[in-house]
């Protein structure tokens, strides 16, 4: 197998006194779409935090495209190619949609930022005539589009999306998932955290199931769909 | 059926236009361990706040041994013998572990309200019970997260409750610490205290609860024996998504 894009080995991390994640091993191949599922409090968001430099590792390594990024700072993670779409979007509410999107390219010095903005608007045409609006005035689904678009504006090798469907109507989620797949087909690898198990597994090539800070199951999406272990990881029975 | 120690009748609590709790009813007989689960935002903590007097109800009633206690201030509810812990623990940072536990005994239920000397004796008892006796003299800031959760329970137990409401005392603990915390809950229960607990860790619900209730969007989704409840299709739906539940149900 070719060298994976992202390789996480023995990742242990947490806050204050105690770890939340215990020895996580995880890989994302070039161009792959990987789902990360598990119940509330399993450690999914903490893992994304550790991969974007927001949560410190106490053990383990994070390698992206052959580069050791273990405990690199958030800006170094972004520069190296990891973009994080946080849970709850976290947009700059009083700032225009366009500025929100451009802020995703804050670290870039190349001349293709404008072209990428057009590319993002190609994925999300609904945003085209709302570029001047304050982000807080958009619907939840549109805000999620801005958040994903902002992530893309960093031109990441790996885009991590935390809780894509949170608070959104099923129709909106369907549309967003379609776009996520398009983005993935365009060559960007994705790590998708998602509360709705089938939404995640239908979109992804492979999945990892977290329970209490550990990977308890992993495999192809088809396999996980039929594995009773997934339910057990959520409900204990 | 045994007379209920705690009973909720159609409890409703709104924040603005949103009903955080919408007609929640259940009852807990004395001596039971009763678990409340539900996805994030289901209304679990709001429910504890309605029982312990932190929130005023917008509808329904809370009965303690058959008499309404709705609308009573938190310290009056505590004085009746209803103790509680908080999800985000806030010990008195300038005090020792022992002093923190003693506060519960000084200002607790009617049977507690001890003079200082006995309050410290009571503090020593409860620290023993929760496994913190060896750390009594430490400043509270020296405690690890699991130990702070233990102290939170100790403070509540020191009030001499007959009913103890526990809000996610296992959250953020590793599996070994969860097992230790389970032992602590069993030990407290063995002293004759009824327990209502909120948990995300399902192993806890199956491990210690006599009954479990599932809240979802402020309503009761299911109630019953824990294993049965956790296999309920509506519960699978709430946790893993509707389509997943349908696929599982065949």
Interface residues (C-beta under 8 A of the other chain):
Chain A: X16 X17 X18 X19 X20 X22 X39 X40 X41 X195 X196 X197 X198 X199 X212 X213 X225 X230 X231 X234 X235 X236 X237
Chain B: X39 X40 X144 X145 X146 X171 X172 X173 X174 X175 X177 X178 X200 X201 X202 X203 X205 X206 X227 X230 X231 X235 X236 X239 X240 X241 X243 X244 X247 X248
